[in-house]
């Protein structure tokens, strides 16, 4: 059983920063590809950034140069550093763990990020 718990969301002004964390309750965190997705009201959930077990990263074009994804395998934790936030970044952010060998996905409950003046 994999449990993912996100934290760090909140209200921030445009241009501000937030750091999201995702604590994973899993036996071997290091073997999972981890990702952050977001979902705005009335829109589909979409990938923001992902990081493989080997540390390779992938970013959506709309966050390149502003967001940084990282992982600490010793702490079973995934991070998303979000800088220069824009109102269009407002969404619920979800942590995802993907186990490639079984093609299985796990999701957290989400954390709300609101960018507004």
Secondary structure as UniProt FT lines:
FT   STRAND          3..7
FT   STRAND          10..12
FT   TURN            14..15
FT   STRAND          18..25
FT   TURN            27..28
FT   HELIX           29..31
FT   STRAND          33..39
FT   TURN            41..42
FT   STRAND          46..51
FT   TURN            53..54
FT   STRAND          57..59
FT   HELIX           61..63
FT   TURN            64..66
FT   STRAND          67..72
FT   TURN            73..76
FT   STRAND          77..82
FT   HELIX           87..89
FT   STRAND          91..99
FT   HELIX           100..102
FT   STRAND          104..107
FT   STRAND          111..115
//
